[in-house]
Structure formats: C-alpha cells, structure tokens
C-alpha cells in the first residue's frame, strides 16, 4: 500500500488507538471543527493520504443500541446533505467487525446531551449515532476526491443524559480537562451520578474501539482495497 489513511478523531485517546494500525496517521481536534479542517487539509497537502476515516466514539441516537455498539457509517447526514461513504471500505469494516451495525451518522456541531435532543435528531435523520467529526471528513473527502469511511463506537446510548462536566471536560488538543471537570463538579455536585455513568459508558466504548483496530489490520481495513 503506497501512502496511507488519515484518521480524524476528537479525542487524543482515539487517535492513539487508530495509530496502532499500520499506514495510519491520526489527528485529534478536541471537538473544534475549524481546527479539524485545518489539520486535515494540512495533512492532505503534505501528500501520501489515500483515504480518510472518521474514527472514535459517538453518541447513540437509535433506541436500543447500548454503549459499546460498533457502528459502520454508510453515510453522513449534515444540514440536509447526505454524503455516501466508500462502499468497498464500508463493506470491509462491517464484514471484519463482529456484531457491528451499519447505518447513517448524523453531524452535530455540539455534543447531543439530552435524550429528547437525541430523539429529535434520530427522527429527523434516521441516523444511528452522532458525532462532531464525520461531516468534516465527508465534506473534505468529496472536495479532494478521496474515499472516506466512518467507524464509531457508541458511548452514551440514546436514553442516557450527559452532564455539563462530561460535555466541557476536553482541552483543544483532545486531552481531558481534569481541572475543568472538577470545577464543574464543585459548582454542580448533583451531576456526579450522571458523570459516573458517562465515564463508564466511555470506557466501554473505548474498549470496543481498541478491539476494532485488532480486527481490521493495516490501514484500518483500507490497505488492500486500492
């Protein structure tokens, strides 16, 4: 395989998992869309990028999908536009990952925290999960003529509420903002039970994500497709 795959993530921990696969360069944007666009374009201009993948954990939208569910994104729905993922790559992901689901991924410019918001987004888009990076990957893949794929693992399911400490506990480089979480808890200690549930769901999702790279091999399933 000449060149490699660029994995776009929100969290530094997700990027570290992606880079365990050969021929993968990963970047973390910390939930900042403009930063993600800049990082991806810089990597593409540097040469050698043959495909883009949105990789990481996500919020569940479809009812009944528990935390830890692997979702292969067949398309990304953003502002009324649907971007179709590369069919061969998506098929390879789905076939390689035990008990994976496949369906649309919804774009979001912020964390979808409340069950009612998740239900509204599901009813509007039919998407299985939502994240803040896949729409950027899809748009830039179309712009630069590159194939793209989406591999996400559900952290908080559709029925779970995320507290403010979980939403705002991230630094711009995608690493945890421990001080910010503690400050949020200090002012709103009642959110602790929801925060603990969110932390447990995130651990399950990250464990599932780690297992994914072991099944997929070099290039996160892309290496021998081109």
C-alpha positions as CSV (number, residue, x, y, z in Angstrom):
1,X,0.0,0.0,0.0
2,X,1.5,3.3,-1.1
3,X,0.6,6.2,1.1
4,X,-1.8,5.8,4.0
5,X,-5.0,6.6,5.7
6,X,-5.8,9.7,7.7
7,X,-7.9,9.1,10.8
8,X,-9.8,12.1,12.2
9,X,-10.8,11.9,15.8
10,X,-12.0,14.2,18.6
11,X,-10.0,12.7,21.4
12,X,-6.3,12.1,21.7
13,X,-7.0,8.7,23.2
14,X,-9.0,7.8,20.0
15,X,-6.0,9.0,17.8
16,X,-3.6,6.7,19.8
17,X,-5.8,3.7,19.1
18,X,-6.1,4.5,15.4
19,X,-2.3,4.8,15.0
20,X,-1.8,1.3,16.3
21,X,-2.7,0.2,12.8
22,X,0.0,0.4,10.2
23,X,-0.3,3.0,7.4
24,X,-2.5,5.2,9.6
25,X,-1.8,8.8,10.6
26,X,-4.3,10.1,13.2
27,X,-5.1,13.6,14.5
28,X,-7.3,14.9,17.3
29,X,-9.3,18.2,17.1
30,X,-10.8,18.4,20.6
31,X,-14.2,19.0,19.1
32,X,-13.2,22.1,17.2
33,X,-14.4,22.0,13.6
34,X,-12.2,24.7,12.3
35,X,-9.1,23.0,13.8
36,X,-10.1,19.7,12.3
37,X,-10.5,21.3,8.8
38,X,-7.1,22.9,9.1
39,X,-5.4,19.7,10.3
40,X,-6.9,17.5,7.6
41,X,-6.1,19.9,4.8
42,X,-2.5,20.3,6.0
43,X,-2.1,16.5,6.0
44,X,-3.6,16.2,2.5
45,X,-1.3,18.9,1.2
46,X,1.6,17.1,2.7
47,X,0.9,14.2,0.3
48,X,0.5,10.5,0.7
49,X,-3.1,10.4,2.0
50,X,-5.2,7.9,0.1
51,X,-8.3,7.8,2.3
52,X,-10.0,9.5,5.2
53,X,-11.7,7.8,8.1
54,X,-13.8,9.3,10.9
55,X,-12.8,7.2,13.9
56,X,-13.8,7.2,17.5
57,X,-16.7,7.1,19.9
58,X,-20.1,8.7,19.4
59,X,-23.4,9.4,21.0
60,X,-26.2,6.9,20.3
61,X,-29.4,8.1,18.5
62,X,-31.2,4.9,17.5
63,X,-33.1,3.5,20.6
64,X,-31.9,0.1,21.8
65,X,-28.2,0.4,20.8
66,X,-26.2,0.0,24.1
67,X,-22.8,1.6,24.8
68,X,-20.1,-0.4,23.1
69,X,-22.1,-1.0,19.9
70,X,-19.9,-0.7,16.8
71,X,-21.4,1.4,14.0
72,X,-20.1,1.5,10.5
73,X,-21.3,4.7,8.9
74,X,-22.8,4.1,5.5
75,X,-23.5,7.8,5.0
76,X,-23.2,11.1,6.9
77,X,-26.1,13.4,7.2
78,X,-25.2,17.1,7.6
79,X,-27.5,20.1,7.1
80,X,-29.8,18.3,4.7
81,X,-27.0,16.8,2.7
82,X,-26.1,13.1,2.7
83,X,-22.6,12.0,1.9
84,X,-22.2,8.4,1.0
85,X,-19.2,6.5,2.4
86,X,-17.0,4.4,0.2
87,X,-18.9,1.2,-0.4
88,X,-16.0,-1.3,-0.6
89,X,-14.3,0.2,2.5
90,X,-17.5,0.2,4.5
91,X,-18.3,-3.4,3.5
92,X,-14.8,-4.4,4.6
93,X,-15.3,-2.7,8.0
94,X,-18.7,-4.3,8.5
95,X,-17.6,-7.8,7.5
96,X,-14.5,-7.6,9.7
97,X,-16.1,-6.4,12.9
98,X,-18.2,-8.9,14.9
99,X,-21.8,-7.7,15.8
100,X,-21.3,-4.4,14.0
101,X,-24.3,-2.3,13.0
102,X,-24.4,-0.2,9.8
103,X,-26.3,3.0,9.2
104,X,-26.2,6.7,8.8
105,X,-24.2,9.0,11.1
106,X,-25.6,12.5,11.9
107,X,-23.5,15.6,12.0
108,X,-23.5,17.8,15.1
109,X,-21.6,21.0,15.9
110,X,-22.1,20.3,19.7
111,X,-22.5,17.3,22.0
112,X,-26.0,16.0,21.9
113,X,-26.6,15.7,25.6
114,X,-30.3,15.1,26.3
115,X,-32.4,12.1,25.4
116,X,-35.1,14.4,23.9
117,X,-32.5,16.0,21.6
118,X,-31.2,12.6,20.6
119,X,-34.7,11.5,19.8
120,X,-35.4,14.6,17.7
121,X,-32.1,14.1,15.7
122,X,-32.9,10.4,15.2
123,X,-36.4,11.2,13.9
124,X,-35.1,13.9,11.6
125,X,-32.2,11.9,10.1
126,X,-32.7,8.2,10.9
127,X,-29.0,8.1,12.0
128,X,-27.7,5.5,14.3
129,X,-25.3,7.8,16.1
130,X,-24.0,11.4,16.1
131,X,-20.5,12.9,16.3
132,X,-18.7,16.2,15.6
133,X,-16.1,15.0,13.1
134,X,-17.7,12.8,10.4
135,X,-19.3,15.6,8.4
136,X,-15.9,17.3,8.1
137,X,-14.3,14.1,6.9
138,X,-17.1,13.5,4.4
139,X,-17.0,17.1,3.0
140,X,-13.3,17.2,2.6
141,X,-13.2,13.7,1.1
142,X,-15.6,14.9,-1.6
143,X,-13.7,18.2,-2.0
144,X,-10.3,16.4,-2.5
145,X,-11.6,13.4,-4.4
146,X,-10.7,10.8,-1.7
147,X,-12.7,7.8,-0.4
148,X,-13.9,8.0,3.2
149,X,-15.3,5.7,5.8
150,X,-16.8,6.1,9.3
151,X,-16.1,3.8,12.2
152,X,-17.7,4.8,15.5
153,X,-18.5,3.0,18.8
154,X,-21.4,4.3,20.8
155,X,-20.6,5.7,24.2
156,X,-23.8,7.2,25.7
157,X,-26.9,5.5,24.3
158,X,-30.0,7.3,23.2
159,X,-31.6,7.1,26.6
160,X,-28.6,8.5,28.5
161,X,-28.2,12.1,29.6
162,X,-24.7,13.7,29.6
163,X,-24.0,16.2,32.4
164,X,-22.1,19.5,31.8
165,X,-18.9,18.2,33.4
166,X,-18.7,15.5,30.7
167,X,-19.5,17.9,27.8
168,X,-17.0,20.5,28.7
169,X,-14.2,18.3,30.1
170,X,-12.0,18.5,27.0
171,X,-9.0,20.6,26.0
172,X,-8.4,21.9,22.5
173,X,-5.9,19.2,21.8
174,X,-8.3,16.4,22.6
175,X,-7.0,15.5,26.1
176,X,-9.1,15.5,29.2
177,X,-9.5,18.8,31.1
178,X,-9.5,17.4,34.6
179,X,-9.4,20.9,36.2
180,X,-12.5,21.9,34.2
181,X,-14.4,18.7,35.3
182,X,-13.6,19.3,38.9
183,X,-14.6,22.9,38.7
184,X,-17.9,21.9,37.1
185,X,-18.5,19.4,39.9
186,X,-17.7,21.9,42.6
187,X,-20.4,24.3,41.4
188,X,-22.9,21.5,40.5
189,X,-22.2,18.4,42.6
190,X,-25.6,16.9,41.8
191,X,-24.3,15.9,38.4
192,X,-21.9,13.3,39.9
193,X,-24.1,10.2,39.3
194,X,-24.6,11.2,35.6
195,X,-20.9,11.8,35.3
196,X,-20.0,8.4,36.6
197,X,-22.4,6.7,34.3
198,X,-21.0,8.7,31.4
199,X,-17.4,7.7,32.4
200,X,-18.4,4.0,32.5
201,X,-20.1,4.3,29.1
202,X,-17.0,6.0,27.6
203,X,-14.7,3.2,29.0
204,X,-16.9,0.5,27.3
205,X,-16.8,2.4,24.0
206,X,-13.0,2.9,24.1
207,X,-12.6,-0.8,24.9
208,X,-14.7,-1.6,21.8
209,X,-12.7,0.8,19.7
210,X,-9.5,-0.8,20.8
211,X,-10.8,-4.2,19.7
212,X,-11.7,-2.8,16.3
213,X,-8.2,-1.9,15.2
214,X,-7.1,-5.5,16.0
215,X,-9.7,-7.0,13.6
216,X,-9.0,-4.5,10.8
217,X,-5.3,-4.7,10.3
218,X,-3.2,-2.2,8.4
219,X,-4.9,0.9,7.1
220,X,-8.0,0.2,9.2
221,X,-9.4,-2.1,6.6
222,X,-8.3,0.0,3.6
223,X,-4.8,-1.4,2.9
224,X,-5.6,-4.0,0.2
225,X,-8.6,-2.3,-1.3
226,X,-6.8,0.0,-3.7
